[in-house]
Amino acid sequence: MAVSKDDRDTDLVDRCLSGSEHAWTELYSRFQRLVGMVVKRRLRVSQDGVEDVTQEVFMVLMSALKNYDSTYSLQKYVCTIAERVCVDHYRFSTAAKRDAEIEPFDDLRPGTYIMNGSRIDNQEDELIFSEDADIVRRALRLLGAKCRELLKLRYYEELPYGKITEILGATENTLTVQATRCVRELKTCYQTLINKGARK
């Protein structure tokens, strides 16, 4: 009995959600070019920028796939996620030009800063860097040194992952996974401080 395209899409999503590395590789291979085309159409960025945003789209998909509705095309769903990530980037770049602030990253070496309003959290549901810069700095101090360095390079200095690999000596795939984990840890630390009354 032939398997429909929709069924193959659903099976692929199910395998991705079960943690299959082979399934994620298949998903990436199928849609990498498509996502890249969406990014190029929506954003005025360099080729390195296109590659970085494409990587972020697939990082978002790691959590967004659980919301996939199999009554719709998987290709259309991937395009929708890519469009949303592009919108986030556009909003960030517009806000950054208008009123972003530079806040001290004061637990690192002198002269190092992190930008308040960073696009660091595109893969999550909300930005936590739009206010309370002091709490963000305190949350950063709770992270390990490796996380602080990675976040600084990626989201303050805005280096592409290809460049960061030269500095930190890790593969791009490893760095994207680590960056996602570090962002989530930072959000947890931030929320813990808020829950303890840090805004009072």
MDAnalysis code that builds the backbone (N, CA, C; Angstrom):
import MDAnalysis as mda
import numpy as np

u = mda.Universe.empty(600, n_residues=200, atom_resindex=np.repeat(np.arange(200), 3), trajectory=True)
u.add_TopologyAttr("name", ["N", "CA", "C"] * 200)
u.add_TopologyAttr("resid", np.arange(1, 201))
u.add_TopologyAttr("resname", ["MET", "ALA", "VAL", "SER", "LYS", "ASP", "ASP", "ARG", "ASP", "THR", "ASP", "LEU", "VAL", "ASP", "ARG", "CYS", "LEU", "SER", "GLY", "SER", "GLU", "HIS", "ALA", "TRP", "THR", "GLU", "LEU", "TYR", "SER", "ARG", "PHE", "GLN", "ARG", "LEU", "VAL", "GLY", "MET", "VAL", "VAL", "LYS", "ARG", "ARG", "LEU", "ARG", "VAL", "SER", "GLN", "ASP", "GLY", "VAL", "GLU", "ASP", "VAL", "THR", "GLN", "GLU", "VAL", "PHE", "MET", "VAL", "LEU", "MET", "SER", "ALA", "LEU", "LYS", "ASN", "TYR", "ASP", "SER", "THR", "TYR", "SER", "LEU", "GLN", "LYS", "TYR", "VAL", "CYS", "THR", "ILE", "ALA", "GLU", "ARG", "VAL", "CYS", "VAL", "ASP", "HIS", "TYR", "ARG", "PHE", "SER", "THR", "ALA", "ALA", "LYS", "ARG", "ASP", "ALA", "GLU", "ILE", "GLU", "PRO", "PHE", "ASP", "ASP", "LEU", "ARG", "PRO", "GLY", "THR", "TYR", "ILE", "MET", "ASN", "GLY", "SER", "ARG", "ILE", "ASP", "ASN", "GLN", "GLU", "ASP", "GLU", "LEU", "ILE", "PHE", "SER", "GLU", "ASP", "ALA", "ASP", "ILE", "VAL", "ARG", "ARG", "ALA", "LEU", "ARG", "LEU", "LEU", "GLY", "ALA", "LYS", "CYS", "ARG", "GLU", "LEU", "LEU", "LYS", "LEU", "ARG", "TYR", "TYR", "GLU", "GLU", "LEU", "PRO", "TYR", "GLY", "LYS", "ILE", "THR", "GLU", "ILE", "LEU", "GLY", "ALA", "THR", "GLU", "ASN", "THR", "LEU", "THR", "VAL", "GLN", "ALA", "THR", "ARG", "CYS", "VAL", "ARG", "GLU", "LEU", "LYS", "THR", "CYS", "TYR", "GLN", "THR", "LEU", "ILE", "ASN", "LYS", "GLY", "ALA", "ARG", "LYS"])
u.atoms.positions = np.array([
    [0.848, -1.196, 0.000],
    [0.000, 0.000, 0.000],
    [0.880, 1.240, 0.000],
    [0.626, 2.182, -0.914],
    [1.445, 3.376, -1.021],
    [1.213, 4.293, 0.181],
    [2.284, 4.958, 0.586],
    [2.202, 5.901, 1.701],
    [2.103, 7.303, 1.126],
    [1.099, 8.063, 1.549],
    [0.911, 9.410, 1.023],
    [2.005, 10.339, 1.517],
    [2.145, 11.449, 0.779],
    [3.140, 12.452, 1.170],
    [2.840, 12.997, 2.553],
    [1.539, 13.229, 2.855],
    [1.156, 13.739, 4.172],
    [1.569, 12.777, 5.270],
    [1.380, 11.481, 5.017],
    [1.758, 10.480, 6.008],
    [3.270, 10.468, 6.212],
    [4.025, 10.651, 5.127],
    [5.484, 10.695, 5.254],
    [5.917, 11.912, 6.066],
    [5.230, 13.028, 5.854],
    [5.543, 14.230, 6.628],
    [5.265, 14.011, 8.106],
    [4.113, 13.422, 8.395],
    [3.750, 13.166, 9.789],
    [4.739, 12.211, 10.441],
    [5.129, 11.177, 9.697],
    [6.106, 10.222, 10.213],
    [7.443, 10.907, 10.485],
    [7.854, 11.787, 9.589],
    [9.115, 12.500, 9.774],
    [9.065, 13.371, 11.027],
    [7.967, 14.090, 11.206],
    [7.817, 14.938, 12.394],
    [7.840, 14.086, 13.654],
    [7.132, 12.981, 13.637],
    [7.096, 12.091, 14.815],
    [8.496, 11.585, 15.158],
    [9.272, 11.231, 14.132],
    [10.626, 10.741, 14.370],
    [11.537, 11.847, 14.892],
    [11.333, 13.054, 14.387],
    [12.107, 14.198, 14.896],
    [11.803, 14.429, 16.373],
    [10.525, 14.405, 16.716],
    [10.122, 14.659, 18.099],
    [10.564, 13.547, 19.044],
    [10.789, 12.364, 18.484],
    [11.264, 11.252, 19.326],
    [12.774, 11.335, 19.550],
    [13.421, 12.288, 18.881],
    [14.851, 12.499, 19.091],
    [15.751, 11.830, 18.076],
    [15.207, 11.399, 16.951],
    [16.013, 10.727, 15.931],
    [16.921, 11.720, 15.207],
    [18.237, 11.519, 15.324],
    [19.186, 12.386, 14.631],
    [19.052, 12.227, 13.114],
    [18.788, 11.012, 12.674],
    [18.615, 10.766, 11.245],
    [17.420, 11.553, 10.709],
    [16.344, 11.615, 11.491],
    [15.152, 12.356, 11.069],
    [15.443, 13.849, 10.983],
    [16.192, 14.376, 11.946],
    [16.537, 15.799, 11.905],
    [17.423, 16.103, 10.700],
    [18.328, 15.202, 10.392],
    [19.178, 15.381, 9.218],
    [18.329, 15.394, 7.952],
    [17.342, 14.499, 7.901],
    [16.441, 14.437, 6.746],
    [15.629, 15.730, 6.633],
    [15.113, 16.214, 7.762],
    [14.338, 17.453, 7.759],
    [15.192, 18.616, 7.260],
    [16.415, 18.693, 7.769],
    [17.320, 19.773, 7.381],
    [17.645, 19.696, 5.892],
    [17.917, 18.500, 5.412],
    [18.265, 18.322, 4.006],
    [17.104, 18.705, 3.097],
    [15.895, 18.366, 3.509],
    [14.718, 18.637, 2.687],
    [14.393, 20.114, 2.592],
    [14.593, 20.845, 3.701],
    [14.075, 22.207, 3.754],
    [15.129, 23.302, 3.889],
    [16.398, 22.947, 3.960],
    [17.438, 23.966, 4.131],
    [17.397, 25.002, 3.002],
    [17.334, 24.527, 1.762],
    [17.337, 25.444, 0.627],
    [16.088, 26.324, 0.625],
    [14.953, 25.735, 0.929],
    [13.700, 26.480, 0.971],
    [13.764, 27.587, 2.026],
    [14.236, 27.234, 3.213],
    [14.349, 28.223, 4.291],
    [15.305, 29.345, 3.887],
    [16.417, 28.973, 3.278],
    [17.373, 29.970, 2.826],
    [16.750, 30.949, 1.840],
    [15.899, 30.442, 0.962],
    [15.222, 31.297, -0.022],
    [14.271, 32.270, 0.673],
    [13.563, 31.796, 1.704],
    [12.663, 32.671, 2.462],
    [13.462, 33.780, 3.136],
    [14.575, 33.414, 3.746],
    [15.408, 34.394, 4.450],
    [15.944, 35.441, 3.476],
    [16.445, 34.984, 2.334],
    [16.979, 35.925, 1.336],
    [15.910, 36.882, 0.843],
    [14.688, 36.378, 0.701],
    [13.600, 37.208, 0.195],
    [13.151, 38.239, 1.219],
    [13.216, 37.880, 2.501],
    [12.655, 38.730, 3.542],
    [13.667, 39.669, 4.198],
    [14.939, 39.294, 4.212],
    [15.934, 40.074, 4.944],
    [17.082, 40.504, 4.043],
    [17.591, 41.683, 4.276],
    [18.772, 42.155, 3.562],
    [19.992, 41.858, 4.429],
    [20.499, 40.669, 4.291],
    [21.650, 40.245, 5.083],
    [22.673, 39.581, 4.176],
    [23.899, 39.468, 4.682],
    [24.965, 38.819, 3.939],
    [24.705, 37.321, 3.844],
    [25.533, 36.622, 3.069],
    [25.385, 35.174, 2.969],
    [25.587, 34.522, 4.326],
    [26.563, 35.027, 5.105],
    [26.751, 34.511, 6.466],
    [25.485, 34.733, 7.283],
    [24.854, 35.888, 7.089],
    [23.618, 36.179, 7.803],
    [22.501, 35.235, 7.414],
    [22.407, 34.949, 6.127],
    [21.393, 33.993, 5.648],
    [21.607, 32.640, 6.315],
    [22.847, 32.196, 6.372],
    [23.152, 30.896, 6.978],
    [22.821, 30.894, 8.460],
    [23.128, 31.996, 9.145],
    [22.842, 32.077, 10.576],
    [21.345, 32.050, 10.854],
    [20.585, 32.833, 10.084],
    [19.136, 32.864, 10.290],
    [18.524, 31.510, 9.939],
    [19.036, 30.876, 8.894],
    [18.558, 29.541, 8.538],
    [18.764, 28.573, 9.687],
    [19.938, 28.630, 10.312],
    [20.213, 27.771, 11.468],
    [19.220, 28.062, 12.590],
    [18.919, 29.341, 12.808],
    [17.986, 29.696, 13.873],
    [16.585, 29.164, 13.590],
    [16.193, 29.170, 12.320],
    [14.882, 28.625, 11.961],
    [14.798, 27.165, 12.383],
    [15.839, 26.406, 12.110],
    [15.803, 24.985, 12.471],
    [15.890, 24.784, 13.985],
    [16.543, 25.723, 14.684],
    [16.544, 25.648, 16.138],
    [15.137, 25.898, 16.680],
    [14.420, 26.853, 16.090],
    [13.036, 27.104, 16.487],
    [12.176, 25.881, 16.214],
    [12.422, 25.230, 15.085],
    [11.639, 24.047, 14.727],
    [11.800, 22.923, 15.741],
    [12.917, 22.891, 16.446],
    [13.127, 21.842, 17.440],
    [12.021, 21.839, 18.482],
    [11.505, 23.022, 18.816],
    [10.391, 23.079, 19.766],
    [9.047, 23.281, 19.064],
    [9.075, 23.957, 17.890],
    [7.814, 24.280, 17.208],
    [7.155, 23.078, 16.554],
    [7.927, 22.041, 16.231],
    [7.332, 20.884, 15.553],
    [6.240, 20.208, 16.365],
    [6.306, 20.371, 17.683],
    [5.274, 19.724, 18.504],
    [3.897, 20.335, 18.261],
    [3.880, 21.523, 17.658],
    [2.613, 22.178, 17.358],
    [2.177, 21.977, 15.909],
    [2.910, 21.164, 15.177],
    [2.583, 20.931, 13.771],
    [1.238, 20.233, 13.623],
    [0.393, 20.779, 12.770],
    [-0.922, 20.215, 12.461],
    [-0.806, 19.444, 11.152],
    [-0.956, 18.146, 11.222],
    [-0.736, 17.298, 10.052],
    [-1.770, 17.494, 8.946],
    [-2.805, 18.289, 9.220],
    [-3.763, 18.575, 8.152],
    [-3.188, 19.605, 7.171],
    [-2.073, 20.202, 7.524],
    [-1.411, 21.177, 6.660],
    [-0.101, 20.612, 6.137],
    [0.378, 21.182, 5.070],
    [1.637, 20.770, 4.477],
    [2.803, 21.095, 5.413],
    [3.717, 20.137, 5.559],
    [4.904, 20.382, 6.375],
    [5.743, 21.493, 5.754],
    [5.801, 21.515, 4.429],
    [6.548, 22.571, 3.746],
    [5.979, 23.943, 4.092],
    [4.665, 24.059, 4.103],
    [4.031, 25.332, 4.435],
    [4.317, 25.700, 5.888],
    [4.314, 24.724, 6.768],
    [4.576, 24.989, 8.188],
    [6.001, 25.488, 8.383],
    [6.958, 24.844, 7.719],
    [8.354, 25.267, 7.816],
    [8.504, 26.690, 7.295],
    [7.836, 27.000, 6.196],
    [7.884, 28.359, 5.645],
    [7.298, 29.369, 6.628],
    [6.219, 28.994, 7.302],
    [5.596, 29.884, 8.278],
    [6.564, 30.193, 9.417],
    [7.253, 29.170, 9.910],
    [8.228, 29.376, 10.990],
    [9.365, 30.263, 10.498],
    [9.820, 30.019, 9.278],
    [10.900, 30.835, 8.726],
    [10.466, 32.294, 8.616],
    [9.244, 32.520, 8.179],
    [8.729, 33.884, 8.067],
    [8.704, 34.557, 9.434],
    [8.288, 33.844, 10.460],
    [8.205, 34.425, 11.806],
    [9.586, 34.794, 12.336],
    [10.562, 33.930, 12.085],
    [11.929, 34.233, 12.520],
    [12.441, 35.474, 11.793],
    [12.138, 35.587, 10.521],
    [12.551, 36.761, 9.755],
    [11.899, 38.030, 10.299],
    [10.632, 37.937, 10.659],
    [9.940, 39.086, 11.253],
    [10.618, 39.493, 12.551],
    [10.991, 38.505, 13.379],
    [11.702, 38.802, 14.622],
    [12.996, 39.546, 14.340],
    [13.737, 39.098, 13.339],
    [14.992, 39.752, 12.990],
    [14.755, 41.175, 12.508],
    [13.738, 41.355, 11.707],
    [13.438, 42.698, 11.203],
    [13.066, 43.627, 12.351],
    [12.221, 43.142, 13.255],
    [11.814, 43.974, 14.389],
    [13.011, 44.324, 15.263],
    [13.889, 43.349, 15.467],
    [15.078, 43.606, 16.278],
    [15.962, 44.663, 15.635],
    [16.227, 44.506, 14.342],
    [17.129, 45.441, 13.669],
    [16.551, 46.841, 13.658],
    [15.224, 46.949, 13.498],
    [14.576, 48.257, 13.509],
    [14.662, 48.889, 14.896],
    [14.377, 48.082, 15.929],
    [14.431, 48.603, 17.296],
    [15.854, 48.967, 17.692],
    [16.818, 48.141, 17.254],
    [18.208, 48.387, 17.611],
    [18.686, 49.711, 17.043],
    [18.281, 50.005, 15.804],
    [18.677, 51.268, 15.195],
    [18.021, 52.444, 15.898],
    [16.831, 52.217, 16.427],
    [16.072, 53.300, 17.023],
    [16.495, 53.605, 18.453],
    [16.548, 52.572, 19.286],
    [16.755, 52.904, 20.698],
    [17.430, 51.819, 21.520],
    [18.170, 50.875, 20.911],
    [18.843, 49.852, 21.708],
    [19.942, 50.481, 22.541],
    [20.154, 49.919, 23.743],
    [21.188, 50.409, 24.634],
    [22.291, 49.383, 24.753],
    [23.486, 49.844, 25.084],
    [24.590, 48.947, 25.364],
    [24.788, 48.896, 26.870],
    [24.681, 47.712, 27.426],
    [24.823, 47.551, 28.870],
    [26.107, 46.798, 29.200],
    [26.765, 47.157, 30.319],
    [28.017, 46.485, 30.673],
    [27.830, 44.994, 30.915],
    [28.700, 44.225, 30.369],
    [28.774, 42.787, 30.642],
    [29.872, 42.679, 31.708],
    [29.569, 43.189, 32.938],
    [30.625, 43.586, 33.855],
    [31.282, 42.450, 34.629],
    [30.851, 41.211, 34.430],
    [31.549, 40.133, 35.109],
    [32.605, 39.500, 34.208],
    [32.802, 40.058, 33.003],
    [33.857, 39.576, 32.118],
    [34.984, 40.586, 32.122],
    [35.894, 40.459, 31.185],
    [37.032, 41.348, 31.159],
    [36.593, 42.784, 30.893],
    [37.351, 43.781, 31.342],
    [36.978, 45.186, 31.147],
    [36.750, 45.502, 29.678],
    [35.720, 46.326, 29.430],
    [35.449, 46.760, 28.070],
    [34.520, 45.848, 27.303],
    [34.034, 44.762, 27.926],
    [33.119, 43.842, 27.263],
    [31.689, 44.247, 27.584],
    [30.802, 44.253, 26.583],
    [29.431, 44.681, 26.769],
    [28.466, 43.706, 26.121],
    [27.215, 43.797, 26.561],
    [26.152, 43.041, 25.905],
    [25.023, 44.005, 25.584],
    [24.362, 43.822, 24.465],
    [23.332, 44.763, 24.036],
    [21.990, 44.419, 24.648],
    [21.380, 45.416, 25.308],
    [20.016, 45.281, 25.799],
    [19.084, 45.350, 24.597],
    [18.212, 44.356, 24.428],
    [17.357, 44.293, 23.253],
    [17.915, 43.352, 22.208],
    [18.840, 42.479, 22.612],
    [19.484, 41.568, 21.672],
    [18.498, 40.595, 21.070],
    [18.853, 40.053, 19.889],
    [18.009, 39.052, 19.247],
    [18.276, 37.669, 19.818],
    [18.953, 37.611, 20.944],
    [19.381, 36.344, 21.524],
    [18.245, 35.348, 21.667],
    [17.024, 35.830, 21.846],
    [15.934, 34.931, 22.201],
    [14.949, 34.728, 21.070],
    [15.385, 34.812, 19.825],
    [14.466, 34.592, 18.716],
    [13.823, 33.228, 18.759],
    [14.539, 32.205, 19.315],
    [13.998, 30.865, 19.306],
    [13.003, 30.614, 20.422],
    [12.766, 31.615, 21.270],
    [11.817, 31.475, 22.358],
    [10.569, 32.306, 22.066],
    [9.623, 32.306, 23.007],
    [8.350, 32.974, 22.769],
    [8.379, 34.468, 23.056],
    [9.322, 34.942, 23.852],
    [9.340, 36.360, 24.188],
    [10.756, 36.809, 24.475],
    [11.018, 38.097, 24.323],
    [12.336, 38.639, 24.632],
    [12.406, 38.977, 26.113],
    [13.548, 38.669, 26.730],
    [13.713, 39.019, 28.130],
    [14.742, 40.123, 28.288],
    [15.231, 40.620, 27.147],
    [16.283, 41.622, 27.208],
    [15.769, 43.038, 26.939],
    [14.460, 43.239, 26.982],
    [13.916, 44.542, 26.657],
    [13.875, 45.475, 27.860],
    [14.115, 44.948, 29.056],
    [14.076, 45.773, 30.249],
    [14.906, 45.119, 31.345],
    [15.058, 45.843, 32.472],
    [15.742, 45.318, 33.648],
    [17.144, 44.825, 33.323],
    [17.955, 45.693, 32.739],
    [19.310, 45.296, 32.344],
    [20.134, 44.825, 33.522],
    [19.915, 45.427, 34.690],
    [20.686, 45.027, 35.866],
    [20.384, 43.585, 36.243],
    [19.118, 43.182, 36.127],
    [18.736, 41.803, 36.441],
    [19.347, 40.851, 35.417],
    [19.390, 41.283, 34.167],
    [20.019, 40.458, 33.139],
    [21.491, 40.231, 33.471],
    [22.178, 41.297, 33.872],
    [23.597, 41.149, 34.230],
    [23.765, 40.197, 35.406],
    [22.878, 40.312, 36.396],
    [22.952, 39.407, 37.553],
    [22.694, 37.967, 37.139],
    [21.744, 37.778, 36.209],
    [21.458, 36.431, 35.703],
    [22.661, 35.872, 34.952],
    [23.335, 36.728, 34.184],
    [24.519, 36.298, 33.446],
    [25.606, 35.777, 34.374],
    [25.723, 36.407, 35.543],
    [26.757, 35.970, 36.500],
    [26.501, 34.563, 37.024],
    [25.247, 34.115, 36.929],
    [24.903, 32.782, 37.423],
    [25.240, 31.690, 36.419],
    [25.554, 32.078, 35.192],
    [25.907, 31.113, 34.158],
    [27.377, 30.732, 34.258],
    [27.720, 29.607, 33.677],
    [29.111, 29.207, 33.595],
    [29.879, 30.104, 32.639],
    [31.187, 30.112, 32.773],
    [32.033, 30.975, 31.947],
    [31.878, 30.668, 30.455],
    [31.710, 29.383, 30.104],
    [31.583, 29.020, 28.692],
    [30.324, 29.599, 28.089],
    [29.226, 29.562, 28.831],
    [27.979, 30.129, 28.337],
    [28.103, 31.640, 28.175],
    [28.702, 32.309, 29.149],
    [28.842, 33.755, 29.060],
    [29.669, 34.148, 27.841],
    [30.747, 33.410, 27.594],
    [31.603, 33.723, 26.453],
    [30.879, 33.492, 25.135],
    [30.145, 32.381, 25.044],
    [29.423, 32.073, 23.812],
    [28.345, 33.116, 23.536],
    [27.585, 33.487, 24.561],
    [26.534, 34.479, 24.368],
    [27.115, 35.826, 23.988],
    [28.238, 36.183, 24.564],
    [28.891, 37.452, 24.237],
    [29.298, 37.483, 22.766],
    [29.962, 36.412, 22.328],
    [30.442, 36.363, 20.945],
    [29.288, 36.374, 19.949],
    [28.233, 35.637, 20.279],
    [27.133, 35.475, 19.324],
    [26.193, 36.671, 19.293],
    [25.859, 37.211, 20.475],
    [24.771, 38.172, 20.524],
    [25.193, 39.602, 20.845],
    [26.382, 39.818, 21.360],
    [26.869, 41.187, 21.442],
    [27.761, 41.490, 20.248],
    [28.781, 40.679, 20.080],
    [29.685, 40.908, 18.957],
    [29.064, 40.493, 17.630],
    [27.958, 39.710, 17.699],
    [27.202, 39.278, 16.527],
    [28.074, 38.566, 15.493],
    [28.957, 37.720, 15.988],
    [29.804, 36.941, 15.088],
    [29.017, 35.763, 14.525],
    [29.225, 35.407, 13.264],
    [28.583, 34.201, 12.718],
    [29.188, 32.970, 13.370],
    [28.420, 31.887, 13.386],
    [28.915, 30.670, 14.024],
    [30.222, 30.191, 13.391],
    [30.363, 30.425, 12.091],
    [31.593, 30.005, 11.433],
    [32.821, 30.644, 12.053],
    [32.706, 31.919, 12.443],
    [33.818, 32.623, 13.082],
    [34.023, 32.158, 14.520],
    [32.909, 31.902, 15.216],
    [33.007, 31.476, 16.612],
    [33.690, 30.113, 16.718],
    [33.499, 29.265, 15.704],
    [34.161, 27.957, 15.737],
    [35.677, 28.126, 15.784],
    [36.181, 29.151, 15.121],
    [37.621, 29.402, 15.128],
    [38.102, 29.849, 16.499],
    [37.234, 30.545, 17.227],
    [37.609, 31.075, 18.540],
    [37.463, 30.014, 19.637],
    [36.350, 29.285, 19.600],
    [36.049, 28.330, 20.677],
    [36.420, 26.893, 20.340],
    [36.720, 26.633, 19.082],
    [37.162, 25.296, 18.702],
    [36.092, 24.225, 18.759],
    [34.851, 24.579, 18.414],
    [33.753, 23.602, 18.383],
    [33.072, 23.696, 17.020],
    [32.329, 22.659, 16.666],
    [31.629, 22.671, 15.385],
    [30.429, 23.611, 15.449],
    [29.941, 24.030, 14.275],
    [28.786, 24.915, 14.236],
    [27.556, 24.264, 14.853],
    [27.346, 22.974, 14.563],
    [26.185, 22.282, 15.138],
    [26.256, 22.264, 16.659],
    [27.449, 22.006, 17.185],
    [27.625, 21.998, 18.643],
    [27.336, 23.372, 19.229],
    [27.827, 24.406, 18.577],
    [27.639, 25.769, 19.078],
    [26.173, 26.181, 19.066],
    [25.428, 25.808, 18.020],
    [24.019, 26.181, 17.975],
    [23.233, 25.496, 19.087],
    [23.554, 24.246, 19.343],
    [22.900, 23.525, 20.443],
    [23.274, 24.158, 21.780],
    [24.558, 24.470, 21.962],
    [25.008, 25.080, 23.212],
    [24.382, 26.452, 23.417],
    [24.279, 27.238, 22.334],
    [23.694, 28.571, 22.453],
    [22.236, 28.494, 22.890],
    [21.494, 27.561, 22.320],
    [20.095, 27.378, 22.716],
    [19.994, 27.003, 24.193],
    [20.857, 26.080, 24.615],
    [20.854, 25.681, 26.028],
    [21.211, 26.855, 26.942],
    [22.206, 27.639, 26.550],
    [22.638, 28.768, 27.371],
    [21.542, 29.828, 27.481],
    [20.837, 30.075, 26.366],
    [19.737, 31.035, 26.395],
    [18.660, 30.568, 27.368],
    [18.346, 29.290, 27.315],
    [17.315, 28.768, 28.213],
    [17.761, 28.842, 29.673],
    [19.043, 28.573, 29.931],
    [19.565, 28.698, 31.290],
    [19.498, 30.145, 31.763],
    [19.817, 31.064, 30.843],
    [19.764, 32.482, 31.197],
    [18.335, 32.909, 31.519],
    [17.381, 32.441, 30.733],
    [15.976, 32.745, 31.011],
    [15.559, 32.204, 32.376],
    [16.017, 30.991, 32.693],
    [15.685, 30.393, 33.984],
    [16.264, 31.219, 35.126],
    [17.531, 31.621, 34.996],
    [18.176, 32.436, 36.029],
    [17.473, 33.783, 36.175],
    [17.127, 34.373, 35.035],
    [16.423, 35.656, 35.030],
    [15.095, 35.537, 35.769],
    [14.325, 34.495, 35.430],
    [13.021, 34.314, 36.049],
    [13.147, 34.015, 37.534],
    [14.189, 33.279, 37.913],
    [14.420, 32.991, 39.334],
    [14.641, 34.279, 40.116],
    [15.442, 35.177, 39.556],
    [15.687, 36.462, 40.206],
    [14.407, 37.282, 40.303],
    [13.605, 37.245, 39.243],
    [12.322, 37.972, 39.278],
    [11.424, 37.398, 40.370],
    [11.371, 36.071, 40.446],
    [10.526, 35.417, 41.451],
    [10.980, 35.723, 42.877],
    [12.266, 35.992, 43.025],
    [12.802, 36.331, 44.344],
    [12.657, 37.809, 44.673],
    [11.999, 38.530, 43.772],
    [11.753, 39.938, 44.038],
    [12.831, 40.865, 43.561],
    [13.540, 40.491, 42.505],
    [14.648, 41.311, 42.035],
    [14.194, 42.690, 41.559],
    [12.935, 42.813, 41.156],
    [12.453, 44.102, 40.669],
    [12.039, 45.038, 41.807],
    [11.955, 44.506, 43.033],
    [11.479, 45.317, 44.147],
    [12.541, 46.318, 44.576],
])
